Protein backbone atom coordinates (compact mmCIF):
# COMPACT_ATOMS: atom_id res chain seq x y z
CA UNK A 1 0.00 0.00 0.00
CA UNK A 2 2.92 2.36 0.71
CA UNK A 3 4.20 1.77 -2.81
CA UNK A 4 0.82 2.74 -4.25
CA UNK A 5 0.58 5.79 -2.01
CA UNK A 6 3.98 6.92 -3.30
CA UNK A 7 2.83 6.43 -6.89
CA UNK A 8 -0.33 8.41 -6.24
CA UNK A 9 1.62 11.29 -4.75
CA UNK A 10 4.16 11.24 -7.60
CA UNK A 11 1.34 11.05 -10.17
CA UNK A 12 -0.38 14.03 -8.56
CA UNK A 13 2.85 16.04 -8.78
CA UNK A 14 3.24 15.01 -12.43
CA UNK A 15 -0.33 15.92 -13.30
CA UNK A 16 -0.05 19.30 -11.58
CA UNK A 17 3.22 20.09 -13.37
CA UNK A 18 1.86 19.00 -16.77
CA UNK A 19 -1.01 21.50 -16.58
CA UNK A 20 1.35 24.31 -17.56
CA UNK A 21 3.41 24.49 -20.73
CA UNK A 22 6.70 24.14 -18.83
CA UNK A 23 8.81 20.96 -18.93
CA UNK A 24 7.99 18.36 -16.27
CA UNK A 25 10.72 15.77 -16.72
CA UNK A 26 11.67 15.73 -13.03
CA UNK A 27 8.13 14.76 -12.04
CA UNK A 28 7.91 12.15 -14.82
CA UNK A 29 11.24 10.62 -13.79
CA UNK A 30 10.19 10.50 -10.13
CA UNK A 31 7.04 8.57 -11.00
CA UNK A 32 8.99 6.28 -13.34
CA UNK A 33 11.31 5.35 -10.44
CA UNK A 34 8.29 4.42 -8.33
CA UNK A 35 6.53 2.64 -11.20
CA UNK A 36 9.22 0.68 -13.03
CA UNK A 37 8.19 -0.92 -16.30
CA UNK A 38 5.30 1.46 -16.96
CA UNK A 39 5.67 2.02 -20.72
CA UNK A 40 3.42 5.06 -20.85
CA UNK A 41 5.89 6.93 -18.66
CA UNK A 42 8.76 6.09 -20.99
CA UNK A 43 6.69 7.27 -23.96
CA UNK A 44 5.96 10.53 -22.18
CA UNK A 45 9.64 11.44 -21.86
CA UNK A 46 9.97 13.57 -25.05
CA UNK A 47 6.93 15.65 -24.10
CA UNK A 48 8.12 15.95 -20.49
CA UNK A 49 11.45 17.34 -21.60
CA UNK A 50 9.93 20.15 -23.64
CA UNK A 51 6.45 20.61 -22.15
CA UNK A 52 3.16 20.86 -24.01
CA UNK A 53 1.09 23.93 -24.84
CA UNK A 54 -1.91 24.60 -22.65
CA UNK A 55 -5.45 24.75 -23.98
CA UNK A 56 -5.34 28.54 -23.52
CA UNK A 57 -2.13 28.70 -25.58
CA UNK A 58 -3.75 26.66 -28.32
CA UNK A 59 -6.93 28.76 -28.28
CA UNK A 60 -4.96 31.95 -28.85
CA UNK A 61 -2.44 30.55 -31.32
CA UNK A 62 -4.70 28.95 -33.94
CA UNK A 63 -3.38 30.64 -37.11
CA UNK A 64 -6.76 31.74 -38.43
CA UNK A 65 -5.53 34.50 -40.77
CA UNK A 66 -2.79 32.31 -42.21
CA UNK A 67 -5.20 29.43 -42.83
CA UNK A 68 -7.74 31.71 -44.50
CA UNK A 69 -5.05 33.28 -46.67
CA UNK A 70 -3.61 29.89 -47.64
CA UNK A 71 -7.05 28.47 -48.45
CA UNK A 72 -7.60 30.96 -51.25
CA UNK A 73 -11.26 31.25 -50.21
CA UNK A 74 -10.95 34.85 -49.09
CA UNK A 75 -9.60 37.83 -50.98
CA UNK A 76 -8.08 40.93 -49.43
CA UNK A 77 -8.32 44.24 -51.23
CA UNK A 78 -5.69 46.89 -50.58
CA UNK A 79 -5.21 45.41 -47.11
CA UNK A 80 -8.35 47.27 -46.04
CA UNK A 81 -11.10 44.68 -46.27
CA UNK A 82 -11.55 41.00 -46.90
CA UNK A 83 -14.18 39.34 -49.03
CA UNK A 84 -15.24 35.76 -48.36
CA UNK A 85 -17.64 33.72 -50.46
CA UNK A 86 -21.14 33.55 -48.98
CA UNK A 87 -22.09 30.03 -49.99
CA UNK A 88 -19.25 27.91 -48.70
CA UNK A 89 -19.94 24.21 -48.22
CA UNK A 90 -19.56 22.26 -44.98
CA UNK A 91 -16.15 20.94 -46.05
CA UNK A 92 -14.74 24.27 -47.17
CA UNK A 93 -11.67 25.59 -45.41
CA UNK A 94 -13.68 28.45 -43.90
CA UNK A 95 -16.38 26.11 -42.56
CA UNK A 96 -13.82 23.70 -41.10
CA UNK A 97 -11.94 26.58 -39.52
CA UNK A 98 -15.16 27.93 -37.98
CA UNK A 99 -15.90 24.46 -36.59
CA UNK A 100 -12.40 24.26 -35.13
CA UNK A 101 -12.69 27.70 -33.54
CA UNK A 102 -16.12 26.92 -32.04
CA UNK A 103 -14.88 23.64 -30.59
CA UNK A 104 -11.82 25.33 -29.14
CA UNK A 105 -14.01 27.97 -27.48
CA UNK A 106 -15.96 25.12 -25.81
CA UNK A 107 -12.71 23.53 -24.64
CA UNK A 108 -13.05 20.58 -27.03
CA UNK A 109 -9.46 20.29 -28.22
CA UNK A 110 -9.96 16.83 -29.78
CA UNK A 111 -12.92 18.14 -31.80
CA UNK A 112 -10.96 21.19 -32.91
CA UNK A 113 -8.06 19.02 -34.04
CA UNK A 114 -10.47 16.76 -35.92
CA UNK A 115 -12.02 19.72 -37.76
CA UNK A 116 -8.75 21.48 -38.58
CA UNK A 117 -7.18 18.17 -39.70
CA UNK A 118 -9.78 17.92 -42.45
CA UNK A 119 -8.35 21.00 -44.16
CA UNK A 120 -6.61 20.32 -47.45
CA UNK A 121 -3.70 21.65 -49.44
CA UNK A 122 -2.13 24.96 -48.48
CA UNK A 123 -4.69 25.55 -45.72
CA UNK A 124 -3.63 22.31 -44.05
CA UNK A 125 -0.01 23.32 -44.48
CA UNK A 126 -0.70 26.61 -42.69
CA UNK A 127 -2.26 24.69 -39.80
CA UNK A 128 0.39 21.94 -39.46
CA UNK A 129 2.46 23.60 -36.73
CA UNK A 130 -0.61 24.25 -34.62
CA UNK A 131 -1.91 20.72 -35.22
CA UNK A 132 1.39 19.23 -34.10
CA UNK A 133 1.32 21.24 -30.86
CA UNK A 134 -2.36 20.41 -30.25
CA UNK A 135 -1.74 16.69 -30.78
CA UNK A 136 1.09 16.88 -28.26
CA UNK A 137 -1.35 18.24 -25.65
CA UNK A 138 -3.89 15.55 -26.54
CA UNK A 139 -1.27 12.82 -26.20
CA UNK A 140 -0.24 14.17 -22.82
CA UNK A 141 -3.82 14.43 -21.56
CA UNK A 142 -4.68 10.92 -22.82
CA UNK A 143 -1.56 9.43 -21.21
CA UNK A 144 -2.31 11.09 -17.89
CA UNK A 145 -5.89 9.79 -18.01
CA UNK A 146 -4.66 6.24 -18.69
CA UNK A 147 -2.10 6.43 -15.88
CA UNK A 148 -4.77 7.67 -13.49
CA UNK A 149 -7.11 4.82 -14.48
CA UNK A 150 -4.31 2.27 -14.05
CA UNK A 151 -3.51 3.64 -10.59
CA UNK A 152 -7.18 3.49 -9.62
CA UNK A 153 -7.34 -0.14 -10.77
CA UNK A 154 -4.25 -1.01 -8.76
CA UNK A 155 -5.65 0.65 -5.64
CA UNK A 156 -8.94 -1.19 -6.08
CA UNK A 157 -7.12 -4.50 -6.51
CA UNK A 158 -5.10 -3.93 -3.34
CA UNK A 159 -8.29 -3.27 -1.45
C-alpha positions as CSV (number, residue, x, y, z in Angstrom):
1,X,0.0,0.0,0.0
2,X,2.9,2.4,0.7
3,X,4.2,1.8,-2.8
4,X,0.8,2.7,-4.3
5,X,0.6,5.8,-2.0
6,X,4.0,6.9,-3.3
7,X,2.8,6.4,-6.9
8,X,-0.3,8.4,-6.2
9,X,1.6,11.3,-4.7
10,X,4.2,11.2,-7.6
11,X,1.3,11.1,-10.2
12,X,-0.4,14.0,-8.6
13,X,2.8,16.0,-8.8
14,X,3.2,15.0,-12.4
15,X,-0.3,15.9,-13.3
16,X,0.0,19.3,-11.6
17,X,3.2,20.1,-13.4
18,X,1.9,19.0,-16.8
19,X,-1.0,21.5,-16.6
20,X,1.4,24.3,-17.6
21,X,3.4,24.5,-20.7
22,X,6.7,24.1,-18.8
23,X,8.8,21.0,-18.9
24,X,8.0,18.4,-16.3
25,X,10.7,15.8,-16.7
26,X,11.7,15.7,-13.0
27,X,8.1,14.8,-12.0
28,X,7.9,12.1,-14.8
29,X,11.2,10.6,-13.8
30,X,10.2,10.5,-10.1
31,X,7.0,8.6,-11.0
32,X,9.0,6.3,-13.3
33,X,11.3,5.3,-10.4
34,X,8.3,4.4,-8.3
35,X,6.5,2.6,-11.2
36,X,9.2,0.7,-13.0
37,X,8.2,-0.9,-16.3
38,X,5.3,1.5,-17.0
39,X,5.7,2.0,-20.7
40,X,3.4,5.1,-20.9
41,X,5.9,6.9,-18.7
42,X,8.8,6.1,-21.0
43,X,6.7,7.3,-24.0
44,X,6.0,10.5,-22.2
45,X,9.6,11.4,-21.9
46,X,10.0,13.6,-25.1
47,X,6.9,15.6,-24.1
48,X,8.1,15.9,-20.5
49,X,11.4,17.3,-21.6
50,X,9.9,20.1,-23.6
51,X,6.5,20.6,-22.1
52,X,3.2,20.9,-24.0
53,X,1.1,23.9,-24.8
54,X,-1.9,24.6,-22.6
55,X,-5.4,24.8,-24.0
56,X,-5.3,28.5,-23.5
57,X,-2.1,28.7,-25.6
58,X,-3.8,26.7,-28.3
59,X,-6.9,28.8,-28.3
60,X,-5.0,31.9,-28.8
61,X,-2.4,30.5,-31.3
62,X,-4.7,29.0,-33.9
63,X,-3.4,30.6,-37.1
64,X,-6.8,31.7,-38.4
65,X,-5.5,34.5,-40.8
66,X,-2.8,32.3,-42.2
67,X,-5.2,29.4,-42.8
68,X,-7.7,31.7,-44.5
69,X,-5.0,33.3,-46.7
70,X,-3.6,29.9,-47.6
71,X,-7.0,28.5,-48.4
72,X,-7.6,31.0,-51.2
73,X,-11.3,31.2,-50.2
74,X,-10.9,34.9,-49.1
75,X,-9.6,37.8,-51.0
76,X,-8.1,40.9,-49.4
77,X,-8.3,44.2,-51.2
78,X,-5.7,46.9,-50.6
79,X,-5.2,45.4,-47.1
80,X,-8.4,47.3,-46.0
81,X,-11.1,44.7,-46.3
82,X,-11.5,41.0,-46.9
83,X,-14.2,39.3,-49.0
84,X,-15.2,35.8,-48.4
85,X,-17.6,33.7,-50.5
86,X,-21.1,33.5,-49.0
87,X,-22.1,30.0,-50.0
88,X,-19.3,27.9,-48.7
89,X,-19.9,24.2,-48.2
90,X,-19.6,22.3,-45.0
91,X,-16.2,20.9,-46.1
92,X,-14.7,24.3,-47.2
93,X,-11.7,25.6,-45.4
94,X,-13.7,28.4,-43.9
95,X,-16.4,26.1,-42.6
96,X,-13.8,23.7,-41.1
97,X,-11.9,26.6,-39.5
98,X,-15.2,27.9,-38.0
99,X,-15.9,24.5,-36.6
100,X,-12.4,24.3,-35.1
101,X,-12.7,27.7,-33.5
102,X,-16.1,26.9,-32.0
103,X,-14.9,23.6,-30.6
104,X,-11.8,25.3,-29.1
105,X,-14.0,28.0,-27.5
106,X,-16.0,25.1,-25.8
107,X,-12.7,23.5,-24.6
108,X,-13.1,20.6,-27.0
109,X,-9.5,20.3,-28.2
110,X,-10.0,16.8,-29.8
111,X,-12.9,18.1,-31.8
112,X,-11.0,21.2,-32.9
113,X,-8.1,19.0,-34.0
114,X,-10.5,16.8,-35.9
115,X,-12.0,19.7,-37.8
116,X,-8.7,21.5,-38.6
117,X,-7.2,18.2,-39.7
118,X,-9.8,17.9,-42.4
119,X,-8.4,21.0,-44.2
120,X,-6.6,20.3,-47.4
121,X,-3.7,21.6,-49.4
122,X,-2.1,25.0,-48.5
123,X,-4.7,25.6,-45.7
124,X,-3.6,22.3,-44.0
125,X,0.0,23.3,-44.5
126,X,-0.7,26.6,-42.7
127,X,-2.3,24.7,-39.8
128,X,0.4,21.9,-39.5
129,X,2.5,23.6,-36.7
130,X,-0.6,24.3,-34.6
131,X,-1.9,20.7,-35.2
132,X,1.4,19.2,-34.1
133,X,1.3,21.2,-30.9
134,X,-2.4,20.4,-30.3
135,X,-1.7,16.7,-30.8
136,X,1.1,16.9,-28.3
137,X,-1.3,18.2,-25.7
138,X,-3.9,15.6,-26.5
139,X,-1.3,12.8,-26.2
140,X,-0.2,14.2,-22.8
141,X,-3.8,14.4,-21.6
142,X,-4.7,10.9,-22.8
143,X,-1.6,9.4,-21.2
144,X,-2.3,11.1,-17.9
145,X,-5.9,9.8,-18.0
146,X,-4.7,6.2,-18.7
147,X,-2.1,6.4,-15.9
148,X,-4.8,7.7,-13.5
149,X,-7.1,4.8,-14.5
150,X,-4.3,2.3,-14.0
151,X,-3.5,3.6,-10.6
152,X,-7.2,3.5,-9.6
153,X,-7.3,-0.1,-10.8
154,X,-4.3,-1.0,-8.8
155,X,-5.7,0.7,-5.6
156,X,-8.9,-1.2,-6.1
157,X,-7.1,-4.5,-6.5
158,X,-5.1,-3.9,-3.3
159,X,-8.3,-3.3,-1.4
